[in-house]
Amino acid sequence: MLRGFRIDGDKLAALTEAEALESAQWVDIHQPSPEEAETVQALGITLPSLADMEEIEISNRLYREGATEVLTVMLPGLDEEDRRTFGPVAFMLTPQRMLTVRYHAPRSFTTFPGHAALTAAGCGGPLHLFLGLIEEIVARIADLLEGVGRALDTASRELFEGENPEKILEQMLRNVGRRGEELANYRLSLLTLERALTTFSLNLPQKNGQGLRQVLKAHTRDIQALVVHADFLMGRVAHVTDVVLGMVNLEQSDANRTLSVVAVLFLPPTLVASVYGMNFEILPGVDQPHGYLIATGLMAGSALGTYLFFKWKGWL
């Protein structure tokens, strides 16, 4: 899917079908088809493939090709089935326009056209749009981090205040572990954004770029603060995980103790039954008319005595 936007005063406006793509200051390309790639190539720009964007080499993610600066970052978003995913997004900056290439759906790209006029950079040109979109992305990641924090608050409250059967603890452990994976992805997103902004600042023109540098510094400080917050949340995830595992161990210990007590309760009766089950001709009480009742009484008494002893020791 290919979307084009032009700067209309202090806001962004979507291109109409009658307007040519050359008039767009922002071209957003989502999962480009071969025909769409050819349309963009007519602007003199070759789109990177998903494999190129996923390459971990720094030269494949942050580079300059002629007048086009390419900055690739990793962002959270949704896949075609609306499931949470994590993938690369390439920002291609030229003197005339900004192009974004992505193969998943970060929410910021949907909300930014309506918020572009409200960003600190405004809609002065492609570089302004780039910093405005970065601001939207950083705000979205901040919201996601707050969501993780609220989820951890809920898990902690349920863990320390409610009753937690083993099945609930298992589900809680899965949820907290999933939050930890999300935090790792958000932190990686922030680090790639910070690295991209550092590269962008090196190529930012000195003339008429002072205002953009102030916005750039503010975005960098916001990203660094969010990295610290993500590290704090990772510590909370580790703490909650340790507590959940401790609760699981306590549940298992209680079950093992119950099984051990039951086994010991039946041990003396089993011993009595084993003695009277021996194949000897002479056994005490075998010839007595009440021998069966005597043996049964011994077994019941030994089990009761063991139970009372455990109760006295406080093991039950």
C-alpha positions in Angstrom: 0.0 0.0 0.0 1.3 3.4 -1.0 0.1 6.7 0.7 1.2 10.2 -0.2 0.9 13.3 1.9 1.7 17.0 1.1 2.2 19.9 3.4 -0.8 22.1 3.4 0.0 25.2 5.5 0.9 23.9 8.9 -0.6 20.4 8.5 -0.5 17.3 6.4 -3.0 16.5 3.7 -3.4 13.2 1.9 -2.9 13.3 -1.8 -6.0 13.0 -4.0 -6.1 10.6 -6.9 -5.7 13.5 -9.3 -2.4 14.7 -7.6 0.9 13.2 -8.8 3.2 11.4 -6.3 5.9 13.9 -7.1 4.0 16.6 -5.2 4.1 14.5 -1.9 6.5 15.5 0.9 5.9 12.2 2.7 5.4 8.9 0.9 4.5 6.0 3.2 5.0 2.5 1.7 3.6 -0.5 3.4 4.5 -3.9 2.0 5.2 -2.5 -1.5 4.1 -4.5 -4.5 6.4 -4.6 -7.6 4.1 -2.0 -9.3 4.4 0.3 -6.3 8.2 -0.2 -6.2 8.4 0.8 -9.8 6.2 3.9 -9.1 8.6 5.0 -6.4 11.6 4.2 -8.5 10.3 6.7 -11.0 11.2 9.3 -8.3 14.8 8.2 -8.5 14.7 6.1 -5.3 15.2 2.3 -5.0 13.4 0.8 -2.1 15.3 -1.6 0.2 14.0 -5.1 0.6 12.9 -6.6 3.9 16.0 -8.7 3.9 18.2 -5.6 3.6 16.3 -3.8 6.4 16.7 -6.8 8.7 20.4 -7.0 8.1 22.3 -6.3 11.4 25.3 -4.7 9.7 25.4 -1.0 10.5 26.3 -0.2 6.9 22.9 -1.7 5.8 20.8 0.2 8.3 22.4 3.7 8.4 23.9 4.9 5.2 23.8 7.7 2.6 23.4 7.1 -1.1 23.8 10.3 -3.1 21.4 12.8 -1.8 19.3 10.1 0.0 19.9 9.4 3.6 18.6 6.0 4.8 17.9 5.3 8.5 16.5 2.0 9.5 15.1 1.4 13.0 13.2 -1.5 14.7 9.7 -0.7 15.8 6.8 -2.5 17.5 3.6 -2.9 15.6 0.9 -5.3 14.3 1.2 -7.9 11.5 -1.5 -8.7 9.0 -3.5 -10.7 11.6 -3.4 -7.9 14.1 -0.9 -9.7 16.3 1.9 -7.9 18.1 5.1 -8.0 16.1 8.5 -6.3 15.9 10.2 -5.3 12.6 12.3 -2.8 10.7 11.2 0.5 9.3 13.4 2.5 6.8 13.3 6.3 6.7 14.6 7.6 3.4 15.2 11.3 3.5 15.8 13.4 0.4 15.8 17.2 -0.1 12.3 17.0 -1.6 10.5 14.4 0.5 10.6 11.7 3.2 9.8 8.1 2.4 9.0 5.4 4.9 9.2 1.7 4.0 7.7 -0.9 6.4 6.4 -4.4 6.3 4.2 -4.3 9.4 1.9 -1.7 10.9 3.2 0.5 13.8 0.3 2.6 15.1 2.3 5.9 14.9 2.1 5.9 11.1 -1.6 5.9 11.3 -1.9 8.6 13.9 0.8 10.9 12.7 -1.0 12.6 9.8 -3.5 14.0 12.2 -0.9 15.0 14.8 1.8 16.4 12.5 0.8 20.0 13.1 1.0 19.5 16.9 4.5 18.2 17.0 7.5 20.3 18.1 9.1 20.3 14.7 5.9 21.1 12.8 5.4 20.7 9.0 8.1 22.9 7.6 9.6 20.3 5.3 10.8 16.7 5.0 13.3 17.0 7.9 10.5 18.5 10.1 8.2 15.6 9.2 10.9 13.1 10.1 11.4 14.6 13.5 7.7 14.9 14.0 7.2 11.2 13.1 10.0 10.3 15.5 8.2 12.3 18.2 5.0 10.3 17.5 6.9 7.0 17.7 8.6 7.9 21.0 5.3 8.9 22.5 3.8 5.6 21.4 6.6 3.6 22.9 6.1 5.6 26.1 2.5 4.6 26.1 3.4 1.0 25.6 5.9 1.2 28.5 3.2 2.6 30.7 0.9 -0.3 29.7 3.6 -2.8 30.8 3.9 -0.9 34.1 0.2 -1.1 34.7 0.2 -4.9 33.9 3.0 -5.4 36.4 1.1 -3.4 39.0 -1.9 -5.7 38.5 0.3 -8.8 38.7 1.9 -7.6 41.9 -1.4 -6.8 43.5 -2.8 -10.2 42.7 0.3 -11.9 43.8 0.7 -10.3 47.2 -3.0 -9.7 48.1 -5.0 -12.6 46.6 -5.0 -16.4 46.8 -2.9 -17.9 44.1 -3.5 -21.5 43.1 -0.8 -23.1 41.1 -2.7 -22.8 37.8 -3.1 -19.0 38.3 0.6 -18.7 39.2 1.5 -20.6 36.0 -0.6 -18.2 33.9 0.8 -15.2 35.7 4.4 -16.4 35.0 3.6 -16.6 31.3 2.1 -13.1 31.3 5.0 -11.6 33.1 7.5 -13.4 30.9 5.6 -12.0 27.8 5.9 -8.5 29.3 9.6 -9.0 29.7 9.9 -9.9 26.0 7.9 -6.8 25.0 10.2 -4.7 27.2 13.3 -6.1 25.5 11.8 -5.1 22.1 10.8 -1.6 23.2 14.3 -1.0 24.6 15.8 -2.2 21.3 13.5 0.2 19.5 14.7 3.1 21.6 18.3 2.2 21.1 17.9 2.0 17.3 16.0 5.3 17.3 18.8 7.0 19.3 21.5 5.7 16.9 19.5 6.9 13.9 19.1 10.3 15.4 22.8 10.5 16.1 23.5 9.7 12.4 20.8 12.2 11.4 22.4 15.0 13.4 25.7 14.5 11.7 24.2 15.2 8.3 21.8 18.0 9.5 22.6 21.2 7.6 24.1 23.9 9.7 22.1 26.6 7.9 18.5 26.9 9.1 19.0 23.8 11.2 19.4 25.3 14.7 15.7 25.0 15.5 15.7 21.4 14.4 18.8 20.7 16.5 16.9 21.8 19.6 14.1 19.4 18.7 16.6 16.7 18.0 18.2 17.2 21.5 14.8 17.0 23.1 13.9 13.8 21.4 17.3 12.3 22.3 16.7 13.2 26.0 13.3 11.7 25.9 14.6 8.5 24.4 17.4 8.2 27.0 14.8 8.7 29.8 12.6 6.0 28.3 15.6 3.6 28.2 16.1 4.2 31.9 12.4 3.6 32.5 12.6 0.4 30.5 15.5 -0.8 32.6 13.5 -0.1 35.7 10.6 -2.1 34.4 12.9 -5.0 33.5 14.0 -5.0 37.1 10.4 -5.2 38.2 9.8 -8.1 35.8 12.7 -10.0 37.3 11.4 -9.3 40.8 7.8 -10.4 40.0 9.2 -13.5 38.2 11.3 -14.5 41.3 8.3 -14.0 43.6 6.0 -16.1 41.3 8.6 -18.9 41.2 8.9 -18.7 45.0 5.1 -19.1 45.3 5.1 -22.0 42.9 7.8 -23.7 45.0 5.8 -23.1 48.2 2.7 -24.7 46.5 4.8 -27.7 45.4 6.3 -27.9 48.9 2.9 -28.0 50.5 1.8 -30.8 48.1 5.0 -32.8 48.7 4.6 -32.4 52.5 1.0 -33.7 52.3 2.1 -36.7 50.3 4.9 -37.4 52.7 2.6 -37.2 55.7 0.1 -39.6 54.1 2.9 -42.0 53.2 4.2 -42.0 56.8 0.7 -42.4 58.2 0.3 -45.7 56.3 3.8 -46.9 57.1 3.1 -48.4 60.6 -0.2 -50.1 59.5 1.7 -51.5 56.5 4.4 -52.9 58.9 1.8 -54.6 61.1 0.0 -56.1 58.0 3.4 -57.3 56.7 4.2 -59.1 60.0 0.8 -60.9 60.0 1.2 -61.7 56.3 4.3 -63.8 56.9 4.1 -67.5 56.0 5.1 -68.9 59.4 3.2 -71.7 61.1 3.3 -69.9 64.5 2.4 -66.2 64.7 1.2 -64.5 67.9 -2.6 -64.2 67.9 -3.2 -66.1 64.7 -5.1 -68.9 66.6 -7.1 -66.4 68.7 -10.8 -65.9 67.7 -10.3 -62.2 67.8 -6.9 -62.1 66.0 -8.3 -60.2 63.0 -9.8 -57.5 65.2 -6.5 -57.3 67.2 -4.4 -56.8 64.1 -6.9 -54.2 62.7 -6.8 -52.3 66.0 -3.0 -52.3 66.0 -3.0 -50.9 62.5 -5.5 -48.2 63.3 -3.8 -47.4 66.6 -0.4 -47.0 64.9 -1.8 -44.7 62.3 -3.6 -42.6 64.9 -0.5 -42.4 67.0 1.6 -41.2 64.1 -1.1 -38.6 63.2 -1.1 -37.3 66.8 2.7 -37.2 66.9 2.8 -35.1 63.7 0.0 -32.8 65.0 2.0 -32.3 68.3 5.1 -31.4 66.3 3.2 -28.9 64.2 3.9 -30.7 60.9 0.2 -30.8 60.0 
